[in-house]
Amino acid sequence: MMSGGKGEARVLPGDMCVREHVLKVPLDHGDASGKTIELFVREVVRASKSEDEALPYLLYLQGGPGFPSGRPSAPPGGWMKAALNKYRVLLLDQRGTGRSTPVTSESLSAIGSAEEQAAYLSHFRADAIVRDCEAVRASVARARKLTLLGQSFGGF
């Protein structure tokens, strides 16, 4: 089971509109009734196109796996500037990183033994990130098709 919320849209310089989403997803996608974690997704679209419901979605995966997505600059530059001409861009902080539920030395020490920590960390692999992407597609992209863009992502 997944639940989520979205923040208010903010308009930034450079014709950018940004909305932040927080989704609750299962820690273990094989146990939907168990513990949940939060996923943070930032949606970026040209303000002049923000009402265009037909605009396709592009989900960006920052390197790793296991790194948060970069933050957009205003006005946009590089690949983001080009992408915003055709897409709504979704910037995912992968599980355990950025503004998603973090994995830190402090959070791990609170879990308990080394075996319990290892079991917890087993839910932060690429297969879980793929399931998270599907949750983002279902919730934020309203179950529409996604285009993926990955930068320095181990499996690409």
C-alpha positions in Angstrom: 0.0 0.0 0.0 1.2 3.5 -0.8 0.0 6.8 0.3 1.2 10.3 -0.5 0.8 14.0 -0.3 1.8 16.8 -2.4 2.7 20.4 -1.5 1.7 23.6 -3.1 3.2 24.5 -6.4 5.9 27.2 -6.3 6.8 29.3 -9.3 10.6 30.0 -9.7 12.5 32.3 -12.0 13.1 30.9 -15.5 9.5 29.8 -16.1 9.7 26.9 -13.6 7.0 25.5 -11.4 8.0 23.1 -8.6 5.8 20.8 -6.5 7.1 18.5 -3.8 5.5 15.1 -3.2 6.0 12.7 -0.2 4.9 9.1 -0.7 4.7 6.4 2.0 5.8 3.1 0.6 6.5 -0.3 2.2 10.0 -0.8 3.5 9.6 -4.3 2.2 7.6 -4.3 -1.0 6.9 -8.0 -0.4 5.0 -7.1 2.8 2.6 -4.2 2.1 1.2 -4.3 5.7 4.6 -3.9 7.3 6.7 -0.9 8.2 6.7 2.1 5.7 9.3 4.7 4.7 8.9 8.0 2.9 10.0 8.8 -0.6 10.5 12.4 -1.6 9.9 13.4 -5.2 10.2 16.9 -6.7 8.1 17.6 -9.8 9.4 20.3 -12.1 7.5 21.7 -15.1 7.6 24.9 -17.1 5.2 27.3 -15.4 3.8 28.2 -18.8 3.0 24.4 -19.3 1.9 23.6 -15.8 -1.8 23.2 -16.8 -1.0 20.9 -19.7 -2.3 17.5 -18.5 -1.0 15.8 -21.7 2.6 16.7 -20.9 4.5 13.4 -20.5 6.6 12.5 -17.4 10.3 12.0 -17.2 11.7 10.3 -14.1 15.3 11.1 -13.3 17.5 8.6 -11.4 20.7 10.1 -10.0 23.8 7.9 -9.9 24.4 5.1 -7.6 22.0 3.5 -7.0 21.7 5.2 -3.7 22.1 8.9 -4.3 19.5 11.7 -3.9 18.5 13.7 -7.0 20.1 17.0 -7.7 18.2 20.1 -6.9 16.9 22.2 -9.8 18.5 25.6 -10.4 16.5 28.6 -11.4 16.6 29.4 -14.2 17.2 25.8 -15.4 20.3 24.8 -17.4 21.8 21.8 -19.0 19.7 18.6 -19.5 17.0 20.0 -17.3 16.4 23.0 -19.5 16.1 20.7 -22.6 13.9 18.2 -20.7 11.4 20.9 -19.5 10.6 21.7 -23.1 8.9 18.3 -23.5 8.3 16.8 -20.0 7.2 17.1 -16.5 10.5 16.1 -14.7 10.3 14.0 -11.6 13.4 14.1 -9.3 13.4 11.1 -7.0 15.4 11.0 -3.8 16.0 7.3 -3.7 15.1 5.4 -0.6 17.7 6.1 2.2 18.9 9.3 0.6 18.2 13.1 0.6 14.7 14.0 1.9 13.4 10.4 1.6 13.7 8.3 4.9 17.4 8.5 5.4 19.9 5.7 6.3 22.5 7.1 8.6 24.9 5.7 11.1 22.5 7.0 13.8 19.4 5.4 12.2 21.2 2.1 11.8 22.5 2.1 15.4 18.9 2.5 16.6 17.9 -0.7 14.8 19.9 -3.1 17.0 22.3 -5.9 16.1 24.4 -6.2 13.1 22.1 -8.9 11.7 19.0 -6.7 12.2 20.9 -3.8 10.5 21.8 -6.0 7.6 18.2 -7.2 7.2 17.0 -3.6 7.2 19.6 -2.6 4.6 18.5 -5.5 2.4 15.5 -3.3 1.5 17.6 -0.5 0.0 18.7 -2.4 -3.1 18.1 -1.5 -6.8 15.1 -3.9 -7.0 13.3 -1.9 -4.2 14.2 1.3 -6.1 12.5 -0.1 -9.2 9.3 -0.8 -7.1 9.5 2.7 -5.7 9.6 4.1 -9.2 6.4 2.2 -10.0 4.9 3.8 -6.9 5.9 7.2 -8.1 4.4 6.3 -11.6 1.1 5.2 -10.0 0.8 8.2 -7.6 2.5 11.2 -9.0 2.3 10.4 -12.7 -1.3 9.2 -12.3 -0.4 5.7 -13.7 0.8 7.2 -17.0 3.8 6.0 -18.9 7.2 7.3 -17.7 10.4 8.1 -19.6 13.5 7.3 -17.5 16.7 9.2 -17.5 19.6 7.8 -15.4 22.9 9.4 -14.8 25.8 7.1 -13.6 23.3 4.5 -12.4 25.0 1.2 -11.9 22.7 -0.8 -14.1 22.6 1.6 -17.1 
